[in-house]
Amino acid sequence: MEKIKRKAYGKINLSLDVIGKRDNGYHEVEMVMQRVSLHDTVTIKKVASGITLNSNNKELPLNEGNIAYQAAALMIAHFHLLEGVEITIDKNIPVAAGMAGGSTDAAAVLLGMNELFALQASEETLAKLALTLGADVPFCLSEKTALAQGIGEILTPLTPLCDCSILISKPNFGVSTKWVYESFDATTKIKHPDTKSLIEAINKEDLQKIAEQMENVLEAVTAKKYPEITELNKLMKTKGALGSMMTGSGPTVFGLFAKEEEASQAKNMIAGKFPENANFIVKPL
């Protein structure tokens, strides 16, 4: 085998709670994370030596600054590979959206190179390597709905989100994750999610209850600086979203809809009001 192609799926947070901060500065979190059908396509090809990165998205760094490049370098070093790789990322997940777009590309490289070079590395080995790249990479590697704890690396598989239509709207600006967490640390009034009740609702496939239990403690921080996030939530609910919320540290907002027709109407309304937003209707995986 000389070339392999993998789909790298994005994620949304159905809940995000920050429950503490470690001495090293990392935040202790508790998150319910769900993969969605929006995906990048990552193609990995064997070459004589080195790492080459290509993409259809001009925003992506094509060097050591890209986490997919770092994943390839890690695999070459860890397994003492004598050949190199050419990686092509066909990018569909918006950049800096809170949807783990970079992390999922890195996970695709780890999984793809494991198969391409017939390394037969265990899930445990790949998970350890994934964590050195970033807190979201182990989740993207696992390819399961999960409760993520610790700094995001302790994963407990969950029942996937029941069938629904998910409208995603990414505003035309980025948000610094570092700034969001620093601002959160200075926040005193926090509404924490009831993660246990959310998981019970997911197990019962009760979409209304799931929507009611969604909560992201970072949203109040990001929305205070970027009021469009609050407006997107309101627009989605106006058009029938059972619930809507910011994912990750933002700025992307998603809404859960029982009917795709309602999601489509909301998408059209948002496109009219915020024409520069990237909007998608996706399904849970």
Salt bridges, closest charged atoms under 4 A:
ASP17 OD1 - HIS192 ND1 2.53
GLU28 OE2 - ARG22 NE 2.55
ASP40 OD2 - LYS91 NZ 2.58
ASP105 OD2 - LYS91 NZ 2.91
GLU124 OE2 - LYS128 NZ 3.71
GLU143 OE2 - ARG6 NH2 3.02
ASP163 OD1 - LYS283 NZ 3.59
GLU182 OE2 - LYS178 NZ 2.71
ASP185 OD2 - LYS21 NZ 3.07
ASP185 OD1 - HIS27 NE2 2.85
GLU215 OE1 - LYS191 NZ 3.58
GLU231 OE2 - LYS273 NZ 2.75
